[in-house]
Amino acid sequence: MAARGTVQYKFKSQTAVHTVQFDGPSIKLADLKSEIIRATGINKDFWSNTDLEISNAQTGEVFSADAQVDRNV
């Protein structure tokens, strides 16, 4: 059985931290973005004209479109 992974995220304009759970040690960036949009209830039509920029909070590195995002340890 694969270990459950989590990634914590927050929007720059907010102070609240949220969590996405997934199976395995990492999640595809596209899947992470989809989970964030689903979890926040944001209108998918809005996101068809824009994009979420996902970065590592510790390093500031912006993840590339084909990135695998490792779970938080």
C-alpha positions as CSV (number, residue, x, y, z in Angstrom):
1,M,0.0,0.0,0.0
2,A,1.4,3.4,-1.0
3,A,2.0,6.0,1.7
4,R,-0.4,8.9,1.8
5,G,1.3,12.2,0.9
6,T,0.2,15.8,1.7
7,V,1.2,19.1,0.3
8,Q,0.3,22.3,2.2
9,Y,-0.5,25.4,0.2
10,K,-1.7,29.0,0.7
11,F,-2.6,31.8,-1.6
12,K,-0.4,34.9,-1.4
13,S,-3.4,37.0,-0.5
14,Q,-4.4,34.8,2.4
15,T,-2.9,33.6,5.7
16,A,-4.7,30.3,6.0
17,V,-2.8,27.2,5.1
18,H,-4.7,24.3,3.4
19,T,-3.7,20.7,2.7
20,V,-4.1,18.4,-0.3
21,Q,-3.8,14.7,0.3
22,F,-2.8,12.1,-2.3
23,D,-1.4,8.6,-2.6
24,G,2.4,8.2,-3.0
25,P,5.5,10.2,-2.5
26,S,4.7,13.0,-5.0
27,I,1.9,14.4,-7.2
28,K,2.0,15.8,-10.7
29,L,1.8,19.6,-10.8
30,A,-1.3,19.5,-13.0
31,D,-3.1,17.1,-10.6
32,L,-2.1,19.3,-7.6
33,K,-3.6,22.4,-9.4
34,S,-6.8,20.5,-10.1
35,E,-7.1,19.4,-6.5
36,I,-6.5,23.0,-5.3
37,I,-9.2,24.3,-7.6
38,R,-11.6,21.5,-6.6
39,A,-11.0,22.0,-2.9
40,T,-11.4,25.7,-2.9
41,G,-14.5,25.6,-5.1
42,I,-13.0,28.1,-7.5
43,N,-14.9,28.4,-10.8
44,K,-13.1,26.2,-13.4
45,D,-14.0,28.7,-16.2
46,F,-12.0,31.4,-14.3
47,W,-8.9,29.1,-14.4
48,S,-9.2,28.5,-18.1
49,N,-7.9,32.0,-18.7
50,T,-5.3,32.1,-16.0
51,D,-2.9,29.8,-14.2
52,L,-1.8,29.0,-10.6
53,E,1.8,29.6,-10.0
54,I,3.1,26.9,-7.6
55,S,6.4,27.4,-5.8
56,N,8.4,25.9,-2.9
57,A,7.9,28.1,0.1
58,Q,11.3,27.4,1.5
59,T,13.4,27.9,-1.7
60,G,11.1,30.2,-3.8
61,E,11.6,27.8,-6.8
62,V,8.6,27.9,-9.2
63,F,7.6,24.4,-10.3
64,S,7.7,23.8,-14.1
65,A,4.6,22.5,-15.8
66,D,5.9,18.9,-15.9
67,A,7.1,18.9,-12.3
68,Q,6.4,16.2,-9.7
69,V,5.8,17.9,-6.3
70,D,7.1,15.9,-3.4
71,R,5.0,15.5,-0.3
72,N,5.7,17.6,2.8
73,V,7.8,15.7,5.3
